[in-house]
Amino acid sequence: MSDHIPPCPECDSEYTYEDGSSVVCPMCGHEWIPGAADDATAAEEAAPTFRDAVGNELIDGDTVTTTENLPVKGGSPIKRGTKVAKIKLLDVPVNGHDISATVPGAGQMYLKTSVVKKV
């Protein structure tokens, strides 16, 4: 390893130390191998996966159905089994919702992946 020990990627502490081939942070207890953790983190950030209520992977443009009745503020609830086409997965969730879609009879809204099932 080099003479420079990187700061902790979890808590940004500068008090890290080498322990064999890994680096340890005494402040938060995080342990990592420099370079390997960065590669894994970059891969996770580059390709987040979205799963429906039963574990199927979702992609932009999929058609889903709702798995439960969903309340709508100021409107009629969305009934279980409502088909929603051409979903858009959000890179940044909005109040815990990860899908943007146009729901028939309700209009444009956000949905959670936990309440939909891929068709």
Phi and psi in degrees as a GROMACS rama.xvg file:
@    title "Ramachandran Plot"
@    xaxis  label "Phi"
@    yaxis  label "Psi"
@TYPE xy
-80.0847  171.051  SER-2
-70.2734  -23.1226  ASP-3
-90.2824  122.13  HIS-4
-98.3285  124.782  ILE-5
-69.0631  153.653  PRO-6
-69.4671  162.751  PRO-7
-65.6188  129.213  CYS-8
-73.5515  -15.5519  PRO-9
-86.6984  -50.1625  GLU-10
-117.911  -0.510924  CYS-11
66.0129  21.032  ASP-12
-71.3669  142.46  SER-13
-92.115  -0.377941  GLU-14
-91.8752  36.2546  TYR-15
-80.2879  159.158  THR-16
-144.606  157.082  TYR-17
-82.547  142.381  GLU-18
-139.212  89.6234  ASP-19
72.2257  -126.36  GLY-20
-91.7779  -4.43637  SER-21
-106.305  169.217  SER-22
-118.832  140.077  VAL-23
-123.322  141.334  VAL-24
-105.204  117.911  CYS-25
-74.2574  -14.9597  PRO-26
-77.8359  -45.1743  MET-27
-117.283  -8.64593  CYS-28
85.6456  2.24728  GLY-29
-67.6931  138.659  HIS-30
-129.685  134.966  GLU-31
-152.977  163.856  TRP-32
-105.36  117.03  ILE-33
-55.0293  135.062  PRO-34
93.4168  -51.1564  GLY-35
-68.4684  -43.9215  ALA-36
-67.0069  -37.488  ALA-37
-63.4172  -42.0135  ASP-38
-64.0993  -43.532  ASP-39
-66.2966  -42.2375  ALA-40
-64.6741  -42.2408  THR-41
-63.464  -39.1201  ALA-42
-65.625  -40.9644  ALA-43
-64.4712  -44.1333  GLU-44
-69.1557  -32.448  GLU-45
-73.2022  -32.8752  ALA-46
-134.957  74.8203  ALA-47
-69.1758  145.196  PRO-48
-108.077  142.075  THR-49
-115.143  132.902  PHE-50
-122.463  142.69  ARG-51
-80.2265  -171.905  ASP-52
-62.6791  -23.9456  ALA-53
-109.449  6.52635  VAL-54
99.6062  2.00345  GLY-55
-72.6109  140.596  ASN-56
-74.5198  135.017  GLU-57
-105.407  146.289  LEU-58
-133.825  162.591  ILE-59
-55.5826  137.939  ASP-60
91.8459  -7.38243  GLY-61
-64.2564  159.78  ASP-62
-108.268  133.729  THR-63
-130.924  164.652  VAL-64
-122.807  151.557  THR-65
-76.6271  144.351  THR-66
-99.1713  -4.11897  THR-67
-155.327  165.24  GLU-68
-69.5733  133.095  ASN-69
-116.986  123.161  LEU-70
-69.8987  146.308  PRO-71
-126.584  125.8  VAL-72
-62.0697  125.858  LYS-73
71.7589  16.9847  GLY-74
-152.176  179.98  GLY-75
-73.8602  146.961  SER-76
-66.2777  154.336  PRO-77
-86.048  123.574  ILE-78
-75.8405  149.386  LYS-79
-57.6269  136.721  ARG-80
91.0213  0.958311  GLY-81
-65.506  127.99  THR-82
-85.8057  129.515  LYS-83
-122.524  118.298  VAL-84
-99.6174  158.531  ALA-85
52.8321  57.6019  LYS-86
-71.3688  156.254  ILE-87
-122.953  118.749  LYS-88
-81.7648  135.74  LEU-89
-93.3416  133.585  LEU-90
-67.9897  -36.0984  ASP-91
-119.404  114.699  VAL-92
-60.3407  148.425  PRO-93
-111.437  108.715  VAL-94
50.7173  41.8554  ASN-95
82.9161  0.903388  GLY-96
-97.5209  132.141  HIS-97
-112.486  3.27956  ASP-98
-125.573  137.071  ILE-99
-111.888  130.148  SER-100
-156.803  162.714  ALA-101
-102.435  113.27  THR-102
-93.1866  125.98  VAL-103
-55.8788  129.23  PRO-104
82.7846  -10.0004  GLY-105
-124.333  -21.2189  ALA-106
90.0305  -163.913  GLY-107
-71.7867  130.888  GLN-108
-161.099  172.496  MET-109
-101.332  143.471  TYR-110
-128.563  161.367  LEU-111
-99.513  143.398  LYS-112
-64.6584  -22.9245  THR-113
-72.7375  -9.21641  SER-114
-118.363  17.636  VAL-115
-129.932  158.321  VAL-116
-132.925  132.88  LYS-117
-65.4718  138.714  LYS-118
